[in-house]
Amino acid sequence: MTCPNARHPSGRAGVTLIEMLVVVAIIAVMAGITYPSISAGLDSLRLTSACESVASLFSEASTYAQRQQEWVEIRVTRTQVEATGRKFRRQLNLSGFNVTPDQVLFVDPQGTLPGAEMEIRNTGQSRRVRIDPITGLAEVKRAP
């Protein structure tokens, strides 16, 4: 039986190469097991962030239209969302995502945003950004 405070025969306390290799192997196995879930989590965060950015762009366009009393056009394409008015231009680049369907919306300065719905997809996951036609608020939900 060895004493926990025993020293190496050379007189120095230390860790053997085998012990170091075992620790490195354990860490490598743990990293290999957790990597897929961390990667999926990061993709989900990117997708949620993109959807929130789209909702924010819609809200900003609506606010501008009401304050300046002018129409704002929102053009949704497969990889970007662009809002333009006379003195207003915002562009959201969504490369790496797939936005469907392509559409053009017009924000009325007297009312709210038109009712619309779009789906944003990224590596097997998807979210829906829906604009409520009554309140004009954009909401983000998981797509079924």
C-alpha positions as CSV (number, residue, x, y, z in Angstrom):
1,M,0.0,0.0,0.0
2,T,1.3,3.4,-0.9
3,C,1.1,6.6,1.0
4,P,-0.8,9.4,-0.7
5,N,2.2,11.7,0.0
6,A,4.7,9.3,-1.5
7,R,7.3,10.7,-3.8
8,H,8.8,9.4,-7.0
9,P,12.0,7.3,-6.5
10,S,14.0,10.1,-7.9
11,G,12.7,12.3,-5.0
12,R,10.3,14.5,-7.1
13,A,6.5,14.3,-7.0
14,G,4.9,14.2,-10.4
15,V,2.5,12.7,-12.9
16,T,3.4,9.8,-15.2
17,L,3.0,9.9,-18.9
18,I,0.4,7.1,-18.7
19,E,-1.7,9.2,-16.3
20,M,-1.5,12.2,-18.6
21,L,-2.5,10.2,-21.7
22,V,-5.5,8.8,-19.8
23,V,-6.7,12.3,-18.8
24,V,-6.3,13.5,-22.4
25,A,-8.2,10.5,-23.8
26,I,-11.1,11.1,-21.3
27,I,-11.3,14.8,-22.3
28,A,-11.2,13.8,-26.0
29,V,-14.1,11.4,-25.6
30,M,-16.1,13.9,-23.7
31,A,-15.5,16.6,-26.4
32,G,-16.5,14.1,-29.1
33,I,-19.7,13.3,-27.3
34,T,-20.8,16.9,-26.6
35,Y,-19.7,18.4,-30.0
36,P,-22.9,17.5,-32.0
37,S,-25.2,19.0,-29.3
38,I,-23.1,22.2,-29.1
39,S,-23.1,22.5,-32.8
40,A,-26.9,22.1,-33.1
41,G,-27.3,24.6,-30.3
42,L,-25.2,27.2,-32.1
43,D,-27.2,26.7,-35.3
44,S,-30.4,27.1,-33.4
45,L,-29.1,30.3,-31.8
46,R,-28.1,31.7,-35.2
47,L,-31.5,30.9,-36.6
48,T,-33.4,32.5,-33.7
49,S,-31.1,35.6,-34.0
50,A,-31.9,35.9,-37.7
51,C,-35.6,35.7,-37.1
52,E,-35.5,38.3,-34.4
53,S,-33.5,40.6,-36.7
54,V,-36.2,40.2,-39.4
55,A,-38.9,41.0,-36.8
56,S,-37.0,44.0,-35.7
57,L,-36.6,45.2,-39.3
58,F,-40.4,45.0,-39.8
59,S,-41.0,47.0,-36.6
60,E,-38.4,49.6,-37.6
61,A,-40.0,50.0,-41.1
62,S,-43.5,50.4,-39.5
63,T,-42.3,53.0,-37.1
64,Y,-40.6,54.9,-39.9
65,A,-43.7,54.8,-42.1
66,Q,-45.9,56.1,-39.3
67,R,-43.5,58.9,-38.2
68,Q,-42.7,60.1,-41.7
69,Q,-46.1,59.5,-43.2
70,E,-44.8,57.7,-46.2
71,W,-45.0,54.2,-47.7
72,V,-42.2,51.7,-47.1
73,E,-41.6,48.7,-49.3
74,I,-40.3,45.5,-47.8
75,R,-38.9,43.0,-50.3
76,V,-38.2,39.5,-49.1
77,T,-36.0,37.3,-51.2
78,R,-34.4,34.0,-50.6
79,T,-31.3,35.4,-48.9
80,Q,-32.2,38.9,-47.8
81,V,-34.9,41.2,-46.5
82,E,-34.8,44.8,-47.6
83,A,-36.9,47.8,-46.5
84,T,-36.9,51.0,-48.5
85,G,-38.6,54.4,-48.3
86,R,-37.7,57.8,-49.6
87,K,-35.1,58.4,-46.9
88,F,-35.1,55.0,-45.4
89,R,-33.1,51.9,-46.4
90,R,-32.4,48.9,-44.3
91,Q,-31.0,45.6,-45.6
92,L,-30.6,42.4,-43.8
93,N,-28.4,39.8,-45.4
94,L,-29.5,36.2,-44.6
95,S,-26.9,34.3,-46.5
96,G,-26.6,30.8,-45.1
97,F,-30.4,30.7,-44.5
98,N,-33.3,30.0,-46.8
99,V,-36.2,32.3,-46.7
100,T,-39.5,31.4,-48.3
101,P,-41.7,32.6,-49.9
102,D,-40.3,35.6,-51.9
103,Q,-42.7,38.5,-51.4
104,V,-43.1,42.2,-51.5
105,L,-45.0,44.0,-48.7
106,F,-46.0,47.6,-48.4
107,V,-46.2,49.3,-45.0
108,D,-49.1,51.8,-44.9
109,P,-48.2,55.0,-43.0
110,Q,-51.8,55.2,-41.6
111,G,-52.0,51.6,-40.5
112,T,-50.0,48.7,-39.4
113,L,-47.8,46.1,-41.2
114,P,-49.7,43.9,-43.6
115,G,-50.3,40.3,-42.4
116,A,-47.5,38.1,-43.7
117,E,-45.7,34.9,-42.8
118,M,-42.3,33.6,-43.9
119,E,-40.2,30.6,-43.0
120,I,-36.5,30.8,-42.4
121,R,-34.6,27.6,-42.6
122,N,-31.1,26.6,-41.6
123,T,-29.6,23.1,-41.6
124,G,-32.8,21.1,-40.9
125,Q,-34.3,23.6,-38.5
126,S,-36.9,26.2,-39.3
127,R,-38.7,29.1,-37.7
128,R,-41.7,31.2,-38.9
129,V,-41.8,34.9,-38.6
130,R,-45.5,36.0,-38.7
131,I,-46.8,39.5,-38.7
132,D,-50.2,39.8,-37.0
133,P,-52.5,41.7,-39.4
134,I,-54.5,43.3,-36.5
135,T,-51.7,44.4,-34.2
136,G,-48.8,44.6,-36.7
137,L,-46.5,42.9,-34.3
138,A,-44.0,40.3,-35.6
139,E,-43.7,37.1,-33.7
140,V,-41.3,34.2,-34.1
141,K,-42.4,30.6,-33.7
142,R,-40.9,27.2,-34.3
143,A,-42.2,25.7,-37.6
144,P,-44.0,22.4,-37.3
